[in-house]
Structure formats: structure tokens, C-alpha cells
Amino acid sequence: MRRSATVLLSVAAVLVGVPVPAGAAVDCTSTVLPVLPGTSGGSGSAILDANTFLGWMNDPYQGVIWRNGSISSLNIVPKEVNASGLVAGSVGTGTPHAARAQLGGTPEVGSTRPSSLADVNSAGDAVGWQTNLYAPPSDYDGLWWKRGDAAPTLLPGPYRTSAGAIDDFGNMIGWGETSQGERRYMIWGPDGTITRQYGPFAAGETHVALDDVDEGVAVATRYPASGATDIVLIDVATGTMTPVSGSSGWAALNLSKGSVLAQDADITSTYRLWHDGVTYNLPDPAGMRSSRLFDMNVIGSTAIVLGFSYPQDTLSFQHPVVWRCG
């Protein structure tokens, strides 16, 4: 979901509302956010409301929050936050551990292994991953941490699994690999069972990679054996795929209320947004380059996007940035 929609939409409304490019692309506006003194910059990663954003700083690695442009520290490194202020992410210096915490509250740690949560829905259910990098063979487990449970449940799948998003209906998406490295993408239902699987893919077969899920609709990138990629919306219940018009050559990143954020499939720092019938570009802020985007949420009529950019003269200092479109 990455980010929870504050208004529930029907699956039909999301699919009917597939963004259609209308004329020339419009540039979003951008604002560079402040950083904590003594750090080497950082990034935004989660959107609470139109003027409250969460993210992290580097050196030392730590969580932060921006409220109306002012920055302060958090006791958890956030990956996502729901509308109630429940943060999903990690704690720990050096080795991260999956954790969640209400803003201002004490983090609840869900794993003693290297791990992190990646998303949280409006009910407080979270998903993520844990790994064991220090006792080969390396393996990953997809985590499903329901609100009220003392510890996460491991999601079913092949040898390795990882969960990246959960919507307000309880649908979860992620990936899995066999011990031979065969990749597939999975949708888990609200009961934790696998409801749909894409892959493993045979030579010459179009690959389908799931990227996000929101209100019963998953957004995915199709990688054909030859030719350009494109983006589709998938009805989780029926499996019906609806192409996003104008998405040839793009790869999906986020989905919120039918709006799709994508990056150029070949140029990773070039981004596009289809929102409310308009096609948007997300240019680097003035004097910046090589932006990376992490989260998008539609609030009212505006799509808000978070990430970071580098100064033109260096790649050693990340500046957190918020883009506003619409």
C-alpha cells in the first residue's frame, strides 16, 4: 500500500479510474527538506499528512520526522506510517530489527534477526522481511505482523520470501525464490494464504513483477522477452489485468487511490506520475540530480511524493525532498 489511502475506493472505481495521459506532461513542484546537523543527509520515506513526513538520516543512521518543515529525531527508522500514526520500520544500530511504534511511543520489536517492516495498513497490520546473513545459506522470511500479536507470522512461500506491501483489505504482496534462484511474485490474502502467484517464468515468457497493492488492486510491471515494459493494474480478486495507458517503457513503484508512480525502465532517476487524468514529471530540484523516490500518497487532489536528491557536485550527501503534484 505504501501509503494507506484515507478514503476507501471500490476495486471497480480504481480500475475504471486508470490514469489516461492528457496532453503534455506537467512538472511537479519540489521542496528540499532540512537535515539534522552532524549527519550526511537522508531521505523521506513515509507520509502522515500533507505537512508531516517521516524518513531517515545517515551517519548516524536514525529516524526523523518533519512537521511543517521542522525536523526532529524519532526512536524508530520509519519505512511507512498509517493515518493513526503507527510507524512500521526498524530499530537498532548496525543490525536492524523489525519494529513498530506509535509516534512518541516505545518501539515494539518483532524479530531478533536482521529484519525490517516495509508497510502497515489502517488496521495496524504490518509486513516485512527477516534474514540470516551470518549463517549461510542465506535465507529470507516474509513477515506478517498482525496488530495485537506478540510476534510476526512467517508467510508461506518457497525457500526465500519477502513481503513489501499490505492494503486495508489485508491483501499482501511480495516475492519468493527457490534455492536455485527461481523468482516468483505472490499475493497473500487476508488469511495469510497464497492467492495468486506469477512465475517462475520460462525463457521467452513475459515476466510480471508486483510492486504495490492498494484497496484490492495491485500494480505490476510487465517485462516482455523483447520490447518495452509496461504497467498493469491487477484486480486481486479476479486476476484481471488493466494496462495503464501511456506506460510503455516505464516500471511501477507505487499506487495510491488509482494514481501510479513509475520510473523509467532504463533511466532509474527519471520518474513519471499518472494522477487524476494528468501525466506528471518529477524533475530533480534546482541544483540537484539523481533523485530516488520512495513513497507516494494522494491527499485530497494532490499527490505527494517523498525521496531524496544529490547535489550536482557530489553523491555523498543526500537531501530529502518532497514533490507535490496537482
NUVEX-150667 format. One record per residue (C-alpha): x, y, z; residue in one letter. Coordinates in pm, whole numbers, plus 50000, padded with zeros to 5 digits. Example, Ala and Ser with C-alpha at 12.3 -4.5 7.8 and 13.67 -1.06 7.14 Angstrom:
BEGIN
+-------+-------+-------+--------+
:     x :     y :     z : residu :
+-------+-------+-------+--------+
: 51230 : 49550 : 50780 :      A :
: 51367 : 49894 : 50714 :      S :
+-------+-------+-------+--------+
***
This chain:
BEGIN
+-------+-------+-------+--------+
:     x :     y :     z : residu :
+-------+-------+-------+--------+
: 50000 : 50000 : 50000 :      M :
: 50282 : 50235 : 50086 :      R :
: 50066 : 50459 : 50180 :      R :
: 49728 : 50378 : 50321 :      S :
: 49452 : 50562 : 50141 :      A :
: 49242 : 50766 : 50381 :      T :
: 48927 : 50708 : 50172 :      V :
: 48835 : 50353 : 50068 :      L :
: 48773 : 50304 : 49697 :      L :
: 48596 : 50010 : 49538 :      S :
: 48806 : 49786 : 49316 :      V :
: 48587 : 49881 : 49021 :      A :
: 48644 : 50251 : 49083 :      A :
: 49022 : 50207 : 49090 :      V :
: 49026 : 50004 : 48769 :      L :
: 48784 : 50231 : 48585 :      V :
: 48993 : 50526 : 48700 :      G :
: 49314 : 50409 : 48530 :      V :
: 49502 : 50735 : 48460 :      P :
: 49497 : 50842 : 48095 :      V :
: 49765 : 51086 : 47972 :      P :
: 49614 : 51421 : 47877 :      A :
: 49843 : 51638 : 47669 :      G :
: 50199 : 51728 : 47758 :      A :
: 50339 : 51617 : 48092 :      A :
: 50326 : 51872 : 48374 :      V :
: 50618 : 51922 : 48615 :      D :
: 50552 : 51867 : 48985 :      C :
: 50689 : 52122 : 49232 :      T :
: 50959 : 52019 : 49480 :      S :
: 51081 : 52132 : 49821 :      T :
: 51413 : 52031 : 49978 :      V :
: 51362 : 51937 : 50344 :      L :
: 51611 : 52022 : 50622 :      P :
: 51856 : 51766 : 50763 :      V :
: 51979 : 51707 : 51116 :      L :
: 52312 : 51880 : 51192 :      P :
: 52606 : 51643 : 51206 :      G :
: 52457 : 51389 : 50962 :      T :
: 52535 : 51323 : 50597 :      S :
: 52177 : 51388 : 50489 :      G :
: 51898 : 51141 : 50435 :      G :
: 51561 : 51081 : 50273 :      S :
: 51188 : 51096 : 50323 :      G :
: 51015 : 50757 : 50333 :      S :
: 50659 : 50791 : 50468 :      A :
: 50374 : 51043 : 50452 :      I :
: 50146 : 51102 : 50751 :      L :
: 49956 : 51403 : 50617 :      D :
: 50003 : 51697 : 50382 :      A :
: 50265 : 51860 : 50605 :      N :
: 50406 : 51573 : 50815 :      T :
: 50665 : 51338 : 50669 :      F :
: 50890 : 51066 : 50811 :      L :
: 51230 : 50948 : 50696 :      G :
: 51587 : 50880 : 50796 :      W :
: 51930 : 51039 : 50830 :      M :
: 52269 : 50883 : 50753 :      N :
: 52587 : 50885 : 50966 :      D :
: 52445 : 50815 : 51215 :      P :
: 52153 : 50620 : 51070 :      Y :
: 51840 : 50730 : 51254 :      Q :
: 51471 : 50805 : 51207 :      G :
: 51337 : 51159 : 51171 :      V :
: 51008 : 51342 : 51131 :      I :
: 50931 : 51673 : 50958 :      W :
: 50636 : 51869 : 51092 :      R :
: 50555 : 52183 : 50891 :      N :
: 50917 : 52196 : 50773 :      G :
: 51083 : 52146 : 51112 :      S :
: 51287 : 51828 : 51169 :      I :
: 51330 : 51620 : 51487 :      S :
: 51454 : 51270 : 51576 :      S :
: 51249 : 50951 : 51609 :      L :
: 51325 : 50637 : 51809 :      N :
: 51246 : 50415 : 51508 :      I :
: 51366 : 50422 : 51146 :      V :
: 51040 : 50450 : 50951 :      P :
: 50951 : 50274 : 50631 :      K :
: 50580 : 50353 : 50645 :      E :
: 50316 : 50508 : 50872 :      V :
: 49939 : 50474 : 50880 :      N :
: 49688 : 50755 : 50930 :      A :
: 49675 : 50679 : 51306 :      S :
: 50048 : 50744 : 51343 :      G :
: 50158 : 50381 : 51377 :      L :
: 50508 : 50358 : 51232 :      V :
: 50649 : 50042 : 51070 :      A :
: 51025 : 50010 : 51024 :      G :
: 51325 : 49902 : 51226 :      S :
: 51536 : 49977 : 51532 :      V :
: 51899 : 49911 : 51615 :      G :
: 52235 : 50047 : 51508 :      T :
: 52434 : 49832 : 51271 :      G :
: 52187 : 49544 : 51251 :      T :
: 51823 : 49648 : 51203 :      P :
: 51538 : 49468 : 51375 :      H :
: 51176 : 49483 : 51260 :      A :
: 50976 : 49714 : 51484 :      A :
: 50661 : 49922 : 51504 :      R :
: 50570 : 50210 : 51730 :      A :
: 50306 : 50472 : 51777 :      Q :
: 50458 : 50816 : 51720 :      L :
: 50605 : 50918 : 52055 :      G :
: 50572 : 50566 : 52196 :      G :
: 50818 : 50286 : 52275 :      T :
: 50900 : 50062 : 51977 :      P :
: 50778 : 49703 : 51983 :      E :
: 51046 : 49473 : 51836 :      V :
: 50927 : 49177 : 51630 :      G :
: 51244 : 48986 : 51540 :      S :
: 51590 : 48923 : 51684 :      T :
: 51725 : 48854 : 51333 :      R :
: 51830 : 49119 : 51080 :      P :
: 51489 : 49242 : 50965 :      S :
: 51261 : 49533 : 50887 :      S :
: 50895 : 49610 : 50835 :      L :
: 50807 : 49762 : 50498 :      A :
: 50442 : 49864 : 50520 :      D :
: 50147 : 49900 : 50758 :      V :
: 49775 : 49931 : 50688 :      N :
: 49496 : 50122 : 50863 :      S :
: 49428 : 49830 : 51100 :      A :
: 49791 : 49831 : 51217 :      G :
: 49883 : 49505 : 51042 :      D :
: 50237 : 49520 : 50902 :      A :
: 50454 : 49322 : 50661 :      V :
: 50827 : 49298 : 50601 :      G :
: 51117 : 49056 : 50599 :      W :
: 51383 : 48892 : 50810 :      Q :
: 51705 : 48728 : 50702 :      T :
: 52000 : 48535 : 50835 :      N :
: 52304 : 48674 : 50658 :      L :
: 52553 : 48539 : 50909 :      Y :
: 52481 : 48166 : 50894 :      A :
: 52479 : 48053 : 50529 :      P :
: 52288 : 47953 : 50333 :      P :
: 52132 : 48298 : 50335 :      S :
: 51753 : 48293 : 50356 :      D :
: 51468 : 48541 : 50378 :      Y :
: 51133 : 48508 : 50552 :      D :
: 50831 : 48720 : 50470 :      G :
: 50684 : 48870 : 50789 :      L :
: 50314 : 48932 : 50860 :      W :
: 50264 : 49107 : 51193 :      W :
: 49900 : 49149 : 51286 :      K :
: 49808 : 49423 : 51530 :      R :
: 49781 : 49272 : 51877 :      G :
: 50007 : 48974 : 51804 :      D :
: 50324 : 48948 : 52013 :      A :
: 50536 : 48842 : 51715 :      A :
: 50508 : 48821 : 51336 :      P :
: 50387 : 48517 : 51146 :      T :
: 50608 : 48380 : 50867 :      L :
: 50429 : 48396 : 50533 :      L :
: 50423 : 48077 : 50323 :      P :
: 50631 : 48052 : 50010 :      G :
: 50942 : 47892 : 49861 :      P :
: 51292 : 47886 : 50010 :      Y :
: 51313 : 48267 : 50036 :      R :
: 51023 : 48511 : 50075 :      T :
: 50982 : 48880 : 50142 :      S :
: 50667 : 49091 : 50178 :      A :
: 50666 : 49454 : 50064 :      G :
: 50313 : 49594 : 50089 :      A :
: 49974 : 49539 : 50253 :      I :
: 49644 : 49713 : 50179 :      D :
: 49349 : 49799 : 50403 :      D :
: 49170 : 49481 : 50289 :      F :
: 49461 : 49272 : 50421 :      G :
: 49600 : 49173 : 50079 :      N :
: 49979 : 49140 : 50082 :      M :
: 50234 : 49126 : 49800 :      I :
: 50594 : 49014 : 49785 :      G :
: 50836 : 48782 : 49616 :      W :
: 50978 : 48435 : 49665 :      G :
: 51272 : 48235 : 49536 :      E :
: 51362 : 47870 : 49529 :      T :
: 51705 : 47761 : 49649 :      S :
: 51803 : 47760 : 49279 :      Q :
: 51712 : 48129 : 49249 :      G :
: 51386 : 48090 : 49053 :      E :
: 51189 : 48407 : 49124 :      R :
: 50813 : 48440 : 49154 :      R :
: 50581 : 48716 : 49282 :      Y :
: 50299 : 48636 : 49521 :      M :
: 49977 : 48779 : 49659 :      I :
: 49875 : 48661 : 50003 :      W :
: 49514 : 48702 : 50114 :      G :
: 49388 : 48839 : 50448 :      P :
: 49422 : 48489 : 50599 :      D :
: 49789 : 48466 : 50502 :      G :
: 49749 : 48205 : 50228 :      T :
: 49887 : 48250 : 49877 :      I :
: 49601 : 48356 : 49648 :      T :
: 49794 : 48438 : 49331 :      R :
: 50142 : 48365 : 49201 :      Q :
: 50330 : 48495 : 48898 :      Y :
: 50625 : 48281 : 48797 :      G :
: 50861 : 48109 : 48784 :      P :
: 50892 : 48234 : 48428 :      F :
: 51006 : 48024 : 48136 :      A :
: 51253 : 48155 : 47879 :      A :
: 51074 : 48390 : 47642 :      G :
: 50777 : 48437 : 47876 :      E :
: 50661 : 48783 : 47986 :      T :
: 50759 : 48842 : 48348 :      H :
: 50512 : 49008 : 48585 :      V :
: 50666 : 49184 : 48888 :      A :
: 50433 : 49308 : 49163 :      L :
: 50523 : 49650 : 49302 :      D :
: 50241 : 49771 : 49534 :      D :
: 49883 : 49697 : 49640 :      V :
: 49606 : 49937 : 49739 :      D :
: 49239 : 49865 : 49814 :      E :
: 49221 : 49531 : 49634 :      G :
: 49427 : 49636 : 49332 :      V :
: 49793 : 49550 : 49273 :      A :
: 50019 : 49748 : 49040 :      V :
: 50276 : 49548 : 48846 :      A :
: 50538 : 49586 : 48576 :      T :
: 50536 : 49353 : 48277 :      R :
: 50877 : 49265 : 48132 :      Y :
: 50836 : 49102 : 47788 :      P :
: 51104 : 48884 : 47633 :      A :
: 51150 : 49161 : 47375 :      S :
: 51017 : 49514 : 47352 :      G :
: 50929 : 49773 : 47613 :      A :
: 50797 : 49720 : 47962 :      T :
: 50453 : 49844 : 48062 :      D :
: 50244 : 49880 : 48378 :      I :
: 49920 : 49699 : 48463 :      V :
: 49667 : 49717 : 48744 :      L :
: 49558 : 49374 : 48869 :      I :
: 49224 : 49306 : 49037 :      D :
: 49338 : 49090 : 49330 :      V :
: 49006 : 48902 : 49344 :      A :
: 48979 : 48810 : 48974 :      T :
: 49332 : 48846 : 48841 :      G :
: 49210 : 49077 : 48562 :      T :
: 49490 : 49297 : 48427 :      M :
: 49419 : 49652 : 48304 :      T :
: 49708 : 49830 : 48129 :      P :
: 49795 : 50184 : 48235 :      V :
: 49770 : 50391 : 47919 :      S :
: 50096 : 50556 : 47818 :      G :
: 50312 : 50338 : 48045 :      S :
: 50523 : 50175 : 47773 :      S :
: 50887 : 50190 : 47882 :      G :
: 50807 : 50255 : 48248 :      W :
: 50829 : 50042 : 48564 :      A :
: 50581 : 50079 : 48853 :      A :
: 50679 : 50198 : 49201 :      L :
: 50368 : 50298 : 49398 :      N :
: 49988 : 50301 : 49381 :      L :
: 49755 : 50530 : 49576 :      S :
: 49385 : 50585 : 49501 :      K :
: 49434 : 50484 : 49140 :      G :
: 49734 : 50712 : 49083 :      S :
: 50051 : 50537 : 48965 :      V :
: 50411 : 50646 : 49028 :      L :
: 50673 : 50496 : 48797 :      A :
: 51036 : 50522 : 48696 :      Q :
: 51188 : 50495 : 48351 :      D :
: 51272 : 50129 : 48299 :      A :
: 51616 : 50222 : 48163 :      D :
: 51698 : 50551 : 48342 :      I :
: 51643 : 50499 : 48714 :      T :
: 51644 : 50868 : 48810 :      S :
: 51363 : 50966 : 48568 :      T :
: 51012 : 50948 : 48711 :      Y :
: 50652 : 50985 : 48596 :      R :
: 50317 : 51005 : 48773 :      L :
: 49971 : 50942 : 48633 :      W :
: 49733 : 51126 : 48865 :      H :
: 49376 : 51246 : 48825 :      D :
: 49386 : 51222 : 48445 :      G :
: 49713 : 51418 : 48413 :      V :
: 50064 : 51297 : 48335 :      T :
: 50332 : 51449 : 48560 :      Y :
: 50711 : 51458 : 48553 :      N :
: 50906 : 51468 : 48879 :      L :
: 51220 : 51664 : 48792 :      P :
: 51527 : 51697 : 49012 :      D :
: 51511 : 52010 : 49230 :      P :
: 51720 : 52305 : 49111 :      A :
: 52089 : 52233 : 49160 :      G :
: 52023 : 51863 : 49230 :      M :
: 52050 : 51537 : 49036 :      R :
: 51999 : 51158 : 49055 :      S :
: 51678 : 51165 : 49260 :      S :
: 51539 : 50850 : 49423 :      R :
: 51170 : 50822 : 49516 :      L :
: 51026 : 50601 : 49790 :      F :
: 50667 : 50685 : 49880 :      D :
: 50356 : 50840 : 49727 :      M :
: 50017 : 50922 : 49877 :      N :
: 49719 : 51106 : 49736 :      V :
: 49575 : 51356 : 49985 :      I :
: 49276 : 51549 : 49859 :      G :
: 49354 : 51643 : 49499 :      S :
: 49732 : 51640 : 49547 :      T :
: 49974 : 51351 : 49503 :      A :
: 50264 : 51385 : 49747 :      I :
: 50590 : 51202 : 49675 :      V :
: 50894 : 51159 : 49904 :      L :
: 51255 : 51073 : 49832 :      G :
: 51596 : 51237 : 49805 :      F :
: 51827 : 51407 : 49557 :      S :
: 52205 : 51460 : 49538 :      Y :
: 52374 : 51797 : 49483 :      P :
: 52518 : 51847 : 49135 :      Q :
: 52875 : 51839 : 49267 :      D :
: 52868 : 51532 : 49493 :      T :
: 52700 : 51197 : 49551 :      L :
: 52798 : 51180 : 49918 :      S :
: 52519 : 51391 : 50070 :      F :
: 52151 : 51309 : 50028 :      Q :
: 51895 : 51588 : 50052 :      H :
: 51541 : 51477 : 50145 :      P :
: 51281 : 51612 : 49901 :      V :
: 50902 : 51631 : 49881 :      V :
: 50728 : 51668 : 49545 :      W :
: 50369 : 51791 : 49511 :      R :
: 50166 : 51715 : 49200 :      C :
: 49820 : 51854 : 49128 :      G :
+-------+-------+-------+--------+
***
